[in-house]
Amino acid sequence: AQRVTQPEKLLSVFKGAPVELKCNYSYSGSPELFWYVQYSRQRLQLLLRHISRESIKGFTADLNKGETSFHLKKPFAQEEDSAMYYCALRGTGFQKLVFGTGTRLLVSP
Amino acid sequence: GAGVSQSPSNKVTEKGKDVELRCDPISGHTALYWYRQSLGQGLEFLIYFQGNSAPDKSGLPSDRFSAERTGGSVSTLTIQRTQQEDSAVYLCASSSQNQETQYFGPGTRLLVL
């Protein structure tokens, strides 16, 4: 079975504070992991994927196969980072994405 | 270029009625996906199209749900005899041949009274 768990529904931080949005997954094979973001009144969009190993808008995420985690991190949060963040998994040979329930990040001034 | 578009943006219907939701993928994208986002739930996969065929229909919740895609482009998701639990935001996504990134539409918000 493929499952993605995001334990926090809401994460509230102050501007400039570090942020870590947690994502754990369950999958027996080698998954592809993604983070999608939805800003207010905008459509869901890809933020980053583990294959690219890139940093987007200051966010990074490292796939930890031992802990089956793919946490999203940013050292200094900005108010414009406030959004809904979804972690997603795609299993080998599958095309569909399996999403977590999402974490709302609120960055206060 | 234009992104994925969906219509209608909002739909209110009465329990028992049929509804059709439309998705226009990005031009040239061969893969098309339908997802559903219910209150308090994450996004749930419904169905995946590659061209006009649907190799993965595993997420359709019941036989009241069906979808088709014609001409390798527009897709329609049909819900028959709607129930209140069908109320959700229905999202469509498309991706290109390499199918790495899925691009999402704005969604159709369905409310069944």
Interface residues (C-beta under 8 A of the other chain):
Chain A: V4 Q6 Y36 R43 L44 Q45 L46 R49 I51 Y86 A88 F94 Q95 K96 L97 V98 F99 G100 T101 G102
Chain B: G3 V4 A31 Y33 Y35 G40 Q41 G42 L43 E44 F45 Y48 Q50 P55 D56 S58 G59 L91 Q99 E100 T101 Q102 Y103 F104 G105 P106 G107
